Amino acid sequence: MASENTAQGLRVTDKTLENPMNLWYSELTRGAAGLTLKVDRILESTESEFQRIEVIQNSLFGKLLVLYGSLMVADNDNNAYNEMLAHVPLFAHPKPDNVLIIGGGDCGTLTEVMKHPEVKQCTMCEIDRKVVDTTRKHLPHLTVGADDARASLVFEDGKKYIENSDQRFDIITLDLSDPVGPAEELFQKPFHQTVYDRLNDDGIMVAQSESPYFNKDIIRKMYANLKDIFPIVRMYICFMPIYPSSLWSFAFCSKKYDPIGNFDRARWEKLGLKTRYYNAETHLSAFGLPQFAKELV
């Protein structure tokens, strides 16, 4: 999820699998900065028909899932990305019966959505089944929601799925990879218009929207397009230590509900959800942007 990155990734041989020795993983952002982690063990190194998939072990972050050379999730990232992507719209919508997740192959967002008893059905459309299988094997706590009777997993292209669907949703979550290659279309105005059309009259869309520090041009264009479609568009942020700059953003786009004015604090307190990052205070404070981020949107 680190747009414009060139990740060194892993060059795995049988020897490194057995004994990584002094193996390091580096993910570079725009060729000028990056995050480097010592690889204590390589737990998985495989390839699907869509991408390369690795799971590595690091003494600080625990197990980390790496897709196409970019860090996705880790044992010790406080689950901030998944929790903020799921709970912010769910606690802003008064009746979130039907939820759709586009992407989200590690199932972390799905698992957070399934913590809400109000949700009657959640469909996750992920193109790569092998990502789900790999996460289930190595990071099973993220995939608990996939076994919920209300959850439905669909393995196909998310763009085609939503274009061909006539179903309406209360919340659509775009848990997408970087806006490069095939995923680039999913950050463009035509796709966002299609998402808008698949929402109920009081529906909410949320989407990951990259690093406000490193991805300014992408954010300016994305939010300008979203404001042409949705009457309510707000950026919110979280701390993600494995993502570029550690500051990550999300777009909250709604036909009716304001993320702060319609925040259901009473429901949050009643449910008593077990979370590692999200709470009532982070929900509200996440919309308080630093000045440089406010100027982007």
Secondary structure, 3 states (H helix, E strand, C coil): CCCCEEECCCCCCHHHHHCCCCCEEEEEECCCEEEEEECCEEEEEEECCCCEEEEEEECCCEEEEEECCEEEEECCCCCHHHHHHHHHHHCCCCCCCEEEEEECCCCHHHHHHCCCCCCCEEEEECCCHHHHHHHHHHCHHHHHHHHCCCEEEECCCHHHHHHHCCCCEEEEEEECCCCCHHHHHHHCHHHHHHHHHHEEEEEEEEEECCCCCCCHHHHHHHHHHHHHHCCEEEEEEEECCCCHHHEEEEEEEECCCCCCCCCCHHHHHHHCCCCCCCCHHHHHHCCCCCHHHHCCC
